[in-house]
Amino acid sequence: MLALLDQVREPVTATETEAVIARKAAERLQAVAEAQQDITIHIEGSRVAVPLPARAVELMFTVLSAMANGQPISVIPQQAELSTKQAADFLNVSRPFVVKLIDEGSLPARKVNRHRRIKFADLVAFEKKSQSDRMDALAEMARETRELELE
């Protein structure tokens, strides 16, 4: 597997001109994306027609919306491998905390020489599970609060 830096470019941030174009495009795509419809794009002045599946239309709408709002966009392949620093940045935690998660077996990783590499898909799965665990804990606390009549 290649490291993340070998697989993706720097995040893309739209210029003001691009943001205006992206906003118009997102407005036109919104209904189609929400309806989950396949589309065909016809290129003006040519005979080129590009079919797009509904999921690609939804993804394009998401990208265009972010561009319209000036948010940086990155596309990261699911098989990409991140360093512990990149994983920490993604999770918004410290690098030593990510190393601890790997060492205790909570986050899968592999070693390349002395360096740990985390698959992006595993990182996303960890984040989802962590979020779910937090929501379960909050629900449990709310239940206990009701039982103890502390509201």
N, C-alpha and C positions, 0 to 999 in steps of 0.2 A: 504494500500500500504506500502511496505517496503521502507526504505530509501535506497539511492543509495549504501551506504557502505555495506548494507546487501545483495546486489544483484550482485556485481561485484568484481573481484579481482583487485589487483594492475596492472597497465599497464605492458605489457610484452615487454621487449626489448631483441632482439635476441643477442646471443653471436656471436663471429666472425664465429665459425663453423656453427651455425644455419643460419647466414646471407648468407653464401656460398650456403648451401643447399636450402634456400629460394629463392635465386637468380636463381638457376638452375630450380627449380620448377616453378617459375613465368615465366621464359622464355618459358617453355614447355606449360604452361597454357594460355599464352597471346592470341594466335590465337583463341583458343577455347572460351575464355572469350569474346573476341571481336566479335566473330561470334554468341554469345549467344546460345551455344549448350549445351544440356544435355550430361552428360558423365557417364561412369561407371568405377570405380576404382577397379582393380583386385589386391588383396594383394598377393605378391609373396609367394610361398610355402604353400598357403592355398586355399581353395575353396571359400573364402569370396569375394564377389563382392558388391561394395557399389555404388548404383546409386545416382547421384547428379544432381539436377535441374540446369538449366543455371544460375539462380540468385545466387545459392550457389557457383557455379564455379567463377562467377564474384567477389563475396565477398572474396573467397579464394585467388583469384589473387590479390586483393587489399591488403589483409593482408600480403601475401607473398612478395609483392613489398615493402611494408613498412618495413617488417622485413629485407629484403635484403639491405635496405638503412639505417638500424639502428634506425628507427623511433619507438618510443614506441606505442603500440597498446592497445586499450581498447574496449571491447564490452559492450555497455550499452543498456539494454532493454528499449524499448520505454515507458513502463509503470513505469520505475524507477522514484523515487522522489528525487530531490536534495535539499540540504540546500541552503540558500541564498549565502553562501560562495562558494559552489560548482558551483552554477549558475553563480556567478560573475567570477569565474575562467574560466568557459566555454566561457562566453561572452567577457572575457578580460576587465572587468570593475570593479569598486569597489563594495563591498557589500552594502554600503549605497545607491548606485545608483540602485541596484536591488530592494532593499526595497522600494525606491521611485517609481519604475516602478510598483511594486505590489500595493502599496497604491493608486496610481492614476488609477489603473485598466488596465494598458497597458500589464501587464504580469499576467496571471492567477496563483493563488496559493491557498493553503489551510493552515489553522493553525492547528498545533498539539501542544496542550498546548500553550506555548508562541512562538513556533517556526513556521516559514513559510516553506512550502514544495512546490516545483515547479516540475510538471511533465516534464520529459525530452522531451517528444513530444511537449509540449507547449513551451518549451525553444527553440527547433529547429524551430518551426513555427514562434516564435517571431524573431529569428535571420534572417530567410528568409525574413520576412516582412520588417524588418529593412534594410536589404541589398537592397531590392526592392525599398523602400522609398528613400534610398541614391542615387540609380541609377536614379530614376525619378527626384530627385532634381538636380543632375548633368546634366541630359538631358535638364531640364528647364533652367539652367544657361547657357548652351551652346547655346540654342535657343535664349535667350535674348542677348547674346554676338553677335550672328550673326545679329539679328535685329538692334542692336545698332552699328553695324559695328566696333566692338572693336577688331576684330581679327588682 
